[in-house]
Amino acid sequence: MRAQKLVLTVASLLLALGTLLVFVAVDAHSHSASDTIRPFLITMVPIWAAFGLVLWAATGPRSNGPDDR
């Protein structure tokens, strides 16, 4: 369980760093706010959603078997 928390923490930090790098890359080639925000969100929202699903699956309640109530 401790290793899982460490892996999720490192993955969260990498996602934050990646988000920042994507924003900087998109912002470098834009001329207005809408040129920055729209491509950034189109790129990052699916990644954030996938990561959220991974976090939900990894940290969800554990069942002990089919008869767990």
PATIMAR-712152 format. One record per atom (N, C-alpha, C): x, y, z; residue number from 1; residue in three letters; atom name. Coordinates in pm, 1 decimal. Example, Ala and Ser with C-alpha at 12.3 -4.5 7.8 and 13.67 -1.06 7.14 Angstrom:
# residues 2
(atom (1319.0 -569.0 780.0) 1 "ALA" "N")
(atom (1230.0 -450.0 780.0) 1 "ALA" "CA")
(atom (1320.0 -330.0 780.0) 1 "ALA" "C")
(atom (1285.0 -225.0 708.0) 2 "SER" "N")
(atom (1367.0 -106.0 714.0) 2 "SER" "CA")
(atom (1290.0 3.0 787.0) 2 "SER" "C")
This chain:
# residues 69
(atom (82.9 -120.0 0.0) 1 "MET" "N")
(atom (0.0 0.0 0.0) 1 "MET" "CA")
(atom (86.7 125.5 0.0) 1 "MET" "C")
(atom (197.3 118.6 73.1) 2 "ARG" "N")
(atom (286.8 233.6 80.9) 2 "ARG" "CA")
(atom (351.9 262.3 -54.3) 2 "ARG" "C")
(atom (389.8 155.9 -124.9) 3 "ALA" "N")
(atom (449.7 172.2 -257.5) 3 "ALA" "CA")
(atom (348.0 230.6 -355.0) 3 "ALA" "C")
(atom (222.3 189.8 -341.7) 4 "GLN" "N")
(atom (116.7 241.2 -429.6) 4 "GLN" "CA")
(atom (100.0 392.0 -409.5) 4 "GLN" "C")
(atom (102.8 437.0 -285.3) 5 "LYS" "N")
(atom (91.0 580.9 -257.8) 5 "LYS" "CA")
(atom (209.7 657.2 -316.7) 5 "LYS" "C")
(atom (327.8 599.1 -306.5) 6 "LEU" "N")
(atom (446.2 663.0 -362.8) 6 "LEU" "CA")
(atom (434.5 673.2 -514.5) 6 "LEU" "C")
(atom (391.3 566.3 -578.8) 7 "VAL" "N")
(atom (375.7 566.6 -724.4) 7 "VAL" "CA")
(atom (271.2 669.4 -766.5) 7 "VAL" "C")
(atom (158.5 676.5 -696.5) 8 "LEU" "N")
(atom (54.3 772.9 -730.2) 8 "LEU" "CA")
(atom (100.2 916.3 -706.9) 8 "LEU" "C")
(atom (179.4 938.1 -604.1) 9 "THR" "N")
(atom (232.5 1072.1 -577.5) 9 "THR" "CA")
(atom (328.9 1114.8 -687.2) 9 "THR" "C")
(atom (419.2 1024.5 -725.3) 10 "VAL" "N")
(atom (514.3 1056.2 -832.6) 10 "VAL" "CA")
(atom (439.2 1080.0 -963.9) 10 "VAL" "C")
(atom (338.9 996.8 -992.7) 11 "ALA" "N")
(atom (259.7 1013.8 -1114.8) 11 "ALA" "CA")
(atom (186.1 1147.5 -1113.6) 11 "ALA" "C")
(atom (134.1 1188.1 -999.4) 12 "SER" "N")
(atom (65.9 1317.4 -989.2) 12 "SER" "CA")
(atom (162.6 1432.9 -1013.9) 12 "SER" "C")
(atom (281.4 1421.9 -960.0) 13 "LEU" "N")
(atom (381.9 1526.7 -982.2) 13 "LEU" "CA")
(atom (423.5 1532.0 -1129.4) 13 "LEU" "C")
(atom (438.2 1416.7 -1192.7) 14 "LEU" "N")
(atom (472.1 1413.6 -1335.1) 14 "LEU" "CA")
(atom (359.3 1471.9 -1419.5) 14 "LEU" "C")
(atom (235.2 1444.9 -1381.7) 15 "LEU" "N")
(atom (121.8 1502.6 -1453.4) 15 "LEU" "CA")
(atom (121.4 1654.9 -1439.3) 15 "LEU" "C")
(atom (149.5 1703.8 -1320.1) 16 "ALA" "N")
(atom (154.8 1848.8 -1299.4) 16 "ALA" "CA")
(atom (267.1 1911.3 -1382.6) 16 "ALA" "C")
(atom (382.2 1848.6 -1384.3) 17 "LEU" "N")
(atom (493.8 1899.1 -1464.5) 17 "LEU" "CA")
(atom (460.0 1894.1 -1613.6) 17 "LEU" "C")
(atom (401.4 1783.6 -1657.3) 18 "GLY" "N")
(atom (361.2 1770.9 -1797.0) 18 "GLY" "CA")
(atom (257.8 1874.8 -1836.4) 18 "GLY" "C")
(atom (164.4 1901.5 -1746.6) 19 "THR" "N")
(atom (62.5 2003.5 -1772.4) 19 "THR" "CA")
(atom (127.5 2139.7 -1791.5) 19 "THR" "C")
(atom (221.6 2171.7 -1706.2) 20 "LEU" "N")
(atom (292.8 2299.2 -1718.1) 20 "LEU" "CA")
(atom (369.3 2306.7 -1849.8) 20 "LEU" "C")
(atom (437.7 2200.5 -1886.5) 21 "LEU" "N")
(atom (515.3 2200.7 -2010.4) 21 "LEU" "CA")
(atom (426.3 2212.3 -2133.5) 21 "LEU" "C")
(atom (311.4 2145.1 -2131.1) 22 "VAL" "N")
(atom (217.3 2157.0 -2242.7) 22 "VAL" "CA")
(atom (165.5 2299.8 -2252.9) 22 "VAL" "C")
(atom (132.8 2359.8 -2139.9) 23 "PHE" "N")
(atom (84.2 2498.3 -2142.6) 23 "PHE" "CA")
(atom (189.0 2592.6 -2200.2) 23 "PHE" "C")
(atom (312.5 2575.9 -2157.9) 24 "VAL" "N")
(atom (420.1 2662.1 -2207.8) 24 "VAL" "CA")
(atom (437.3 2642.9 -2358.5) 24 "VAL" "C")
(atom (431.9 2518.2 -2404.2) 25 "ALA" "N")
(atom (447.4 2491.1 -2547.6) 25 "ALA" "CA")
(atom (332.6 2550.9 -2628.4) 25 "ALA" "C")
(atom (210.7 2537.2 -2579.2) 26 "VAL" "N")
(atom (95.5 2592.2 -2650.6) 26 "VAL" "CA")
(atom (100.0 2744.8 -2647.6) 26 "VAL" "C")
(atom (134.8 2801.2 -2534.6) 27 "ASP" "N")
(atom (137.6 2946.9 -2520.3) 27 "ASP" "CA")
(atom (245.9 3011.1 -2606.9) 27 "ASP" "C")
(atom (353.1 2939.8 -2632.7) 28 "ALA" "N")
(atom (463.2 2995.1 -2711.1) 28 "ALA" "CA")
(atom (422.4 3023.0 -2855.3) 28 "ALA" "C")
(atom (322.1 2951.6 -2904.5) 29 "HIS" "N")
(atom (281.9 2965.5 -3044.3) 29 "HIS" "CA")
(atom (144.3 3029.2 -3060.5) 29 "HIS" "C")
(atom (95.3 3097.1 -2958.5) 30 "SER" "N")
(atom (-38.4 3154.7 -2967.8) 30 "SER" "CA")
(atom (-31.1 3307.2 -2971.8) 30 "SER" "C")
(atom (-138.0 3365.2 -3024.5) 31 "HIS" "N")
(atom (-143.3 3510.2 -3037.1) 31 "HIS" "CA")
(atom (-249.2 3573.0 -2947.0) 31 "HIS" "C")
(atom (-336.5 3491.0 -2890.6) 32 "SER" "N")
(atom (-440.6 3543.9 -2802.3) 32 "SER" "CA")
(atom (-472.3 3439.5 -2696.4) 32 "SER" "C")
(atom (-554.1 3479.6 -2599.9) 33 "ALA" "N")
(atom (-590.8 3387.8 -2492.0) 33 "ALA" "CA")
(atom (-665.8 3266.0 -2544.2) 33 "ALA" "C")
(atom (-755.1 3286.8 -2641.7) 34 "SER" "N")
(atom (-831.1 3172.8 -2693.6) 34 "SER" "CA")
(atom (-741.8 3078.3 -2773.5) 34 "SER" "C")
(atom (-633.9 3132.6 -2833.1) 35 "ASP" "N")
(atom (-537.3 3047.0 -2902.0) 35 "ASP" "CA")
(atom (-458.1 2962.2 -2803.9) 35 "ASP" "C")
(atom (-455.9 3001.5 -2679.0) 36 "THR" "N")
(atom (-384.2 2925.3 -2577.2) 36 "THR" "CA")
(atom (-476.5 2826.6 -2507.2) 36 "THR" "C")
(atom (-588.9 2873.5 -2459.3) 37 "ILE" "N")
(atom (-675.8 2792.2 -2374.0) 37 "ILE" "CA")
(atom (-738.7 2675.5 -2449.1) 37 "ILE" "C")
(atom (-794.3 2699.8 -2565.8) 38 "ARG" "N")
(atom (-866.1 2594.8 -2638.9) 38 "ARG" "CA")
(atom (-776.8 2474.8 -2671.9) 38 "ARG" "C")
(atom (-661.2 2492.9 -2737.1) 39 "PRO" "N")
(atom (-576.7 2376.8 -2766.1) 39 "PRO" "CA")
(atom (-522.7 2309.9 -2639.3) 39 "PRO" "C")
(atom (-495.9 2392.0 -2538.4) 40 "PHE" "N")
(atom (-447.7 2336.4 -2412.2) 40 "PHE" "CA")
(atom (-551.8 2243.9 -2351.3) 40 "PHE" "C")
(atom (-676.1 2289.3 -2345.6) 41 "LEU" "N")
(atom (-781.5 2206.7 -2286.7) 41 "LEU" "CA")
(atom (-812.1 2084.0 -2372.2) 41 "LEU" "C")
(atom (-811.5 2100.1 -2504.6) 42 "ILE" "N")
(atom (-835.9 1986.2 -2592.3) 42 "ILE" "CA")
(atom (-728.3 1879.8 -2571.2) 42 "ILE" "C")
(atom (-607.4 1922.5 -2544.4) 43 "THR" "N")
(atom (-497.3 1828.9 -2521.7) 43 "THR" "CA")
(atom (-502.3 1766.8 -2382.1) 43 "THR" "C")
(atom (-528.5 1847.1 -2280.6) 44 "MET" "N")
(atom (-509.5 1801.1 -2143.7) 44 "MET" "CA")
(atom (-631.7 1737.7 -2078.3) 44 "MET" "C")
(atom (-751.7 1777.2 -2114.3) 45 "VAL" "N")
(atom (-870.8 1723.0 -2047.1) 45 "VAL" "CA")
(atom (-879.1 1570.5 -2058.7) 45 "VAL" "C")
(atom (-855.5 1510.7 -2176.3) 46 "PRO" "N")
(atom (-859.1 1363.7 -2180.2) 46 "PRO" "CA")
(atom (-751.6 1298.7 -2091.6) 46 "PRO" "C")
(atom (-636.1 1362.2 -2082.9) 47 "ILE" "N")
(atom (-528.8 1307.9 -1999.3) 47 "ILE" "CA")
(atom (-566.6 1318.6 -1852.2) 47 "ILE" "C")
(atom (-621.7 1433.3 -1812.1) 48 "TRP" "N")
(atom (-665.9 1449.3 -1673.3) 48 "TRP" "CA")
(atom (-777.3 1349.9 -1640.0) 48 "TRP" "C")
(atom (-869.3 1329.7 -1733.2) 49 "ALA" "N")
(atom (-979.5 1235.5 -1710.4) 49 "ALA" "CA")
(atom (-926.6 1093.1 -1694.8) 49 "ALA" "C")
(atom (-835.1 1054.5 -1780.2) 50 "ALA" "N")
(atom (-776.5 920.3 -1770.3) 50 "ALA" "CA")
(atom (-702.5 904.1 -1637.8) 50 "ALA" "C")
(atom (-628.1 1006.1 -1598.3) 51 "PHE" "N")
(atom (-556.4 999.4 -1471.3) 51 "PHE" "CA")
(atom (-653.2 992.8 -1353.5) 51 "PHE" "C")
(atom (-762.2 1067.8 -1362.9) 52 "GLY" "N")
(atom (-864.2 1062.2 -1257.8) 52 "GLY" "CA")
(atom (-924.5 923.0 -1245.5) 52 "GLY" "C")
(atom (-949.3 858.5 -1358.2) 53 "LEU" "N")
(atom (-1001.8 721.7 -1354.7) 53 "LEU" "CA")
(atom (-900.6 624.8 -1293.2) 53 "LEU" "C")
(atom (-774.8 644.0 -1325.0) 54 "VAL" "N")
(atom (-670.8 559.4 -1265.7) 54 "VAL" "CA")
(atom (-665.3 580.3 -1115.1) 54 "VAL" "C")
(atom (-670.0 705.8 -1072.0) 55 "LEU" "N")
(atom (-669.8 733.2 -927.9) 55 "LEU" "CA")
(atom (-791.8 672.4 -860.1) 55 "LEU" "C")
(atom (-907.2 687.0 -923.7) 56 "TRP" "N")
(atom (-1030.6 632.1 -867.2) 56 "TRP" "CA")
(atom (-1020.5 479.8 -855.8) 56 "TRP" "C")
(atom (-970.0 414.7 -958.0) 57 "ALA" "N")
(atom (-957.3 269.1 -955.6) 57 "ALA" "CA")
(atom (-852.1 223.3 -854.5) 57 "ALA" "C")
(atom (-743.9 299.2 -843.3) 58 "ALA" "N")
(atom (-635.0 259.5 -754.4) 58 "ALA" "CA")
(atom (-665.7 286.2 -607.8) 58 "ALA" "C")
(atom (-746.7 385.7 -579.6) 59 "THR" "N")
(atom (-771.4 421.9 -440.0) 59 "THR" "CA")
(atom (-912.1 387.0 -393.5) 59 "THR" "C")
(atom (-989.3 323.1 -479.2) 60 "GLY" "N")
(atom (-1125.7 286.8 -442.4) 60 "GLY" "CA")
(atom (-1128.3 183.3 -331.7) 60 "GLY" "C")
(atom (-1246.5 160.9 -276.8) 61 "PRO" "N")
(atom (-1257.5 62.2 -169.3) 61 "PRO" "CA")
(atom (-1223.3 -77.8 -219.0) 61 "PRO" "C")
(atom (-1156.7 -152.2 -136.3) 62 "ARG" "N")
(atom (-1117.4 -288.8 -170.2) 62 "ARG" "CA")
(atom (-1222.5 -385.8 -118.4) 62 "ARG" "C")
(atom (-1255.7 -482.6 -199.0) 63 "SER" "N")
(atom (-1348.0 -586.2 -152.9) 63 "SER" "CA")
(atom (-1267.4 -710.8 -116.6) 63 "SER" "C")
(atom (-1319.7 -785.4 -23.6) 64 "ASN" "N")
(atom (-1251.9 -907.0 20.6) 64 "ASN" "CA")
(atom (-1296.0 -1029.5 -57.9) 64 "ASN" "C")
(atom (-1393.2 -1014.9 -141.8) 65 "GLY" "N")
(atom (-1441.3 -1127.3 -220.5) 65 "GLY" "CA")
(atom (-1584.4 -1104.3 -262.0) 65 "GLY" "C")
(atom (-1644.4 -1204.8 -324.1) 66 "PRO" "N")
(atom (-1780.7 -1187.8 -374.2) 66 "PRO" "CA")
(atom (-1885.1 -1172.3 -263.2) 66 "PRO" "C")
(atom (-1854.4 -1215.3 -142.7) 67 "ASP" "N")
(atom (-1951.1 -1206.6 -33.2) 67 "ASP" "CA")
(atom (-1927.6 -1085.4 56.2) 67 "ASP" "C")
(atom (-1842.7 -994.5 13.4) 68 "ASP" "N")
(atom (-1813.8 -875.1 92.9) 68 "ASP" "CA")
(atom (-1935.6 -782.9 94.3) 68 "ASP" "C")
(atom (-1986.0 -753.4 211.8) 69 "ARG" "N")
(atom (-2106.0 -667.9 224.0) 69 "ARG" "CA")
(atom (-2082.9 -557.7 322.5) 69 "ARG" "C")
